[in-house]
Amino acid sequence: GDYLVTVEEKSKATFVRVYTNWRCMSAGSSRVCVRMIGHKMEESYSETLKEQMSVVEVPLSDPPLCMSCCPVNGDLLVGCKNKLVMFCLKYLVMNQNLTVLDFERSLILHIDNLIPVEVAFCDRHIAITAELDVLILKLELVQQSADSPGQRACGVRTLRKPVDGGPSAHTLQLELGEFIICQKPVELLGEESKLCEIPITLESTELPTEDTKCFQVQYLLFRRFTPDQSPFGFCEETKLHSVQLLPVYQTAHEETENKRELLSLFCFFSLPHVGYLYSVGKLVELISTYQYSEKSEQAVLTPQFLHVITSENLQCFTVRCSAAAARDEDPYIDTTVKACPPVALDVCTLRMQLFIGPRAICHFKNHIILLTKADTEDITERRKHTRRMLSRKADCVKSRTNSESEPGWNLYIINTVSTIQLYREMVDYSRTYENVKTESCIHLLSEAHLLIRAAIMDPCFLKSDEKEELLRAFRESCAFLGDCYSRFDTKDYHLALPYYRMSGLSMTEVLKRLVSEGDEIQTYERGFIFYLAHSLNEDLNEELSKESANKVLQIFYLADPVQLPHILCSPCMRNVCPLTAVKYLQKVEKIMPSVVLTLTKAFMALKMGDLTMYEHEMVSCKEAVLACGFIGQPKLLRQHKEGILMPTEFAVHLKEMQPGLLVAATVALHENSKIELEEADTFFKMLCGNSENTVPQLLVDFWEALLLVCSQEEILQELVLRVASQYVWRISKKQLPETKPLKTTEDLINSCGHFGLIFPWVTSIMSVGSPSDKGYHEDISKLQSLLCSQSINIASVLPVLEPLTEADNVGLAIRVLCSTRLGKYEEAIDQLLKRCPDAAVLYAQHELKDDSRAVWWNKLLPELCKRTRLTGNDCPVLTSSLKETLSVVATELELRDFLSLLPEDGTAAFFLPHLLHCSQRKLLT
């Protein structure tokens, strides 16, 4: 809200007033309206408010001691003796052209054992200070009880045990002439702060409605100090001052320009010689401690600086608010992606300016407002003081001297140095430490970086005239920090990588900054090597020039030769001289040989076109060892270019000359989580030049090989579906594979449990197949073998098999296999008797066992009798099948049961031998 609130004193009475529409006074209008908060204004009266200032009286039952306005929502908090009163800001819409500010008293916090001297209020967080105590609270929203909708729950906190076991605050008012009793210092954070002996009761004062908010108190921090001690006794002027809550908002973006979302909250308070800055948002912790060179009078905290006034100086310190807020906002801070100077970084004193008698200070945007008074009294007399008793309660509000009659008051408005100018000064000053390579250079550049980061996090950043310049300075500061961590031998050398990434510099630009021209040998620190190694191992879209790539090769040979094979496989190093690379690799091989190094040499030989050298390297290790070697560096086979997976020249050569090794290597990569199944699909399609919807034979070879070793059930079922789908597609489309498959059906059956032996009845069906199927025999037998195994989920594969109709024997065999796997034996027998009765008995002998044995006499025998009667002697196959079936059934059933199955009109001579066999079996048993 646009208002001004004051605590005023007149005729020994203290009261709070709020001034709204106060700009009318500066515009020349002298009209003033006085009203009470909550006063209902008439329409005619409200029209005059447009052109006059309003003075809003705030009624209080006790004299106000302090007050604070919330910078987030404009609410007002007034501190009185043993209580705090909260007033909510409201906007009264009088008409279309006029909105008036008003307040409503909503909540009273009754506080025992603490009389507030100063308060700070922000987003339902409250910081209270007495002379030597600090208490930080949060008003938490709670659900209103359903059984008492007309009342609001109030949070009541009482102490169960004292903080230090000493006397309570009520017993400390000892009227002793020779002793001063002080409680020991205490710091309680989070849940422990409940034990602070300061119970708080909430009292709601607004009329209950559906939108009424209900609160409870959460204790965040309690800290108690003791007076400063010296050889001359206690310092009676040891008091807390300048309590402040500072909000930091989410970094503004174009789409959220008009929205301010609170990100972090910080609390500052100070003793005469030391100040404390706490984070009180997601986590309550001490961030910084400020030591003053002399006694402080007042301090004001901003997102960029802490300004402190003493008896003769205005001092300026750096703060760590932006460092803490950046970590709250971005989870990638402190990773290899992004970095930010640490919160624990020591604070700096930026500058000190002399003033005569500073008394008060405040801050607004880029201005410091300073109130001073030239004091003429003797310094020694001014510093004299008499000993007084320490008390936890204030007696009363002391009357103030009438300052209007006192001479020597001055008001200064100081323009602060612009962020960009101060940043430039800090960067220039850091260069004095650049050659000695000390931590001071990093410290100064970190301060400059935080200065810029704080400016960017300001809600007004998007509308700032310096927006583009601040963004350039941010990237520049990241580059400077990256330079420091690359050049200096520091324990935090790994920060070179995220800072260079944030700077937006390309690898070529970084090389120009750090590598001198010419052939002279340089010493390279760990940070630079760390940055190069990580950048080269990532799939960047940047290709180094031949000169830069060769220089990188030399750097790694000197600094970290083990990394040479890996950096040579980077897409950034495509332009490296392969002959130079081979020379360096040969030198490294003498010291540290490895399979990856051997493969890299072969890769470089291919680039040179030296096939003799290539073959020499490839035969130096067994194929299985070479396949595993690709696990150490997958980029030997595949790389990413502009986000697209691309096979390397090495992979292209292996496809033509050693496809088995290529498939084995890709399987090894998949099993070691170096390539996903979908990536492998894309890889082989790109390698074979196939479209997205066409599956090359080499990919089918990969799926079949992966089935041999894969142990993940989900991937197994996916692979089974893929190979089955491809077999079916080629059989139905009569499409031959473009290359010879690496494994035959027999190979798969012998090496993979997911391919089973083909059943005899399936072979019987296929024996009467048409000659046109001979060309696709391998795909047909692989599909049948897959369905004959126990590992396939037959229900999931049924949609894939739809293209195979029952018109030919292939389709028939597949349909009967599916019916059998689903337990539909009678349906399978019907299909066989209809299309291939020769295989019916063979099928029954193989499949109708144990629980399904009854299908012999319940289904197969009646069907054969029925079909034989219809055909007579014209179908000898049915007759022979019926005889074999009768022989089996006669062996299984009792004579009576067997006899009941025989047809009444059957020929006795045909069935009699089987009846005799059944009866003889009964006599024998």
Helices and strands as residue ranges (DSSP letters): E 3-10, E 13-20, H 23-26, E 32-36, H 43-47, G 48-51, E 53-58, E 66-69, E 76-80, E 83-95, E 98-111, E 118-122, E 125-129, E 133-141, G 169-171, E 186-189, G 190-195, E 200-204, E 215-224, E 229-230, E 233-234, E 241-249, G 254-256, E 262-270, E 274-280, E 284-291, E 296-301, E 305-310, E 313-318, H 321-329, E 349-354, E 358-364, E 367-373, H 379-383, G 403-405, E 409-415, H 419-430, G 431-433, H 439-456, G 461-463, H 467-487, G 493-495, H 496-503, H 507-514, H 526-537, H 546-559, G 561-563, H 564-568, G 571-573, H 578-591, H 595-608, H 611-618, H 623-632, G 634-636, E 638-641, E 644-647, H 649-657, H 659-671, H 677-688, H 697-709, H 713-733, H 745-751, H 760-766, G 771-776, H 777-788, H 794-797, G 798-801, H 809-821, H 825-835, G 837-839, H 840-847, G 850-852, H 855-855, I 856-860, H 861-871, G 872-874, H 876-892, H 895-901, H 908-924
